[in-house]
């Protein structure tokens, strides 16, 4: 997995920077939804740069019981969604985002 972002925890989510093509920017916010959805599959977090929503997140747990967010970046500058995880650094107080390649074929 490629390291694509660093974040710190804030009161209502996470704030930090993303460094991936075509998006390299600071001030990225991953904010927890304030109103729970009746749809159990709805995202619990939204990803923003400024006022623009650029993705979503869902809570998950690793096999070794570490909590993380499964992220999907999807905005007009991308040819297809970028899937990543946001997980607490094992050392320190930060969080890191790592890109993972989709297992779904692009063309069928």
N, C-alpha and C positions, 0 to 999 in steps of 0.2 A: 504494500500500500504506500502511496505517495503522500507525504505531509503537505497539506494545502492550506492550513490555517492555524492561528493561535488565538485563544480566547480566555477571558477571565469571567468568573461568575459575577452577576449583578443581581439586584433584588428580584427582577422579573424575568431572568433568563441569563443570556451570555452576550458579551460584547468583545469584538476583536477585529482581526484582519484575515482576509482570504488572499492567497496568492496562487492563482491558477489562470490559465488562458481561457477565455478572454477577460477575466475579472481579477484584477489585482487592486485591492482597495482596503482602507482602514474604515472603521466606523460601521462594520457589519454587526447587526444585532439579531440574535435568535431569541425571540420573545415568546413566553408561555401564553397560550390563549387564555383570555380572561373569562370566557363563557364556555363551559363544556358543551360539546356537541352531542346530540342524541345518536349520531352515527358513530359507532365504536371504531370505525376505520378512519375517521377524520384525524388530521394532524393535531397534535397537542401544542406545537410550536410553529411560528412563522418566521421566516428569515427576511430581513430588510436591509437595504442600503438607502439611506435617506428615507423618503416616503415610498419607495418602490419595493414591492414584495418580490423576492427573487427565489423563494423556495419554502420548504416545509420540513418539519421534523416530528419523529415519533419515538417514544421511549422504548428501549429494549434492554436486555441483560445478556451478557456473555455467558459462555459455558462455565467460566470460573467465577460467576456471580458479580461481575463488574457492570454497573449501570452505564448506559451510553444513549446518545440520540442517533437514530438513523436519519440522515439528512438527504433531501432531494433538492438540488439546485436546478431550477428550470426557468429560463427567461429568454427573451428574443435573441440575445447574442449567442446562444448555444444551438448547435445543430441537433442535439439530443440531451436529455437530462443527465446531470452528473450526480452519481450516488456517492455518499460519504458517510462517515461516522464522526461524532464528536464524543471524545472520551477523556476522562480526567487523567492528567499526567500521573504516572506512578510516583514520580519525585516532584515535589513542588505543589503549588496551588493552582496551576493553570490547567487549561483544557486544550486539546489538540484535535484538529480535523484531519482526517485521512481519506483520500479518494480511493474508491474501489470500482473496478470495471464491472459493468452490468454483465450478468451471466446470460441474458436474453440475446439472441441473435438480432443484429440490426436489420438485416434483410432476410426474409424467409423465402 
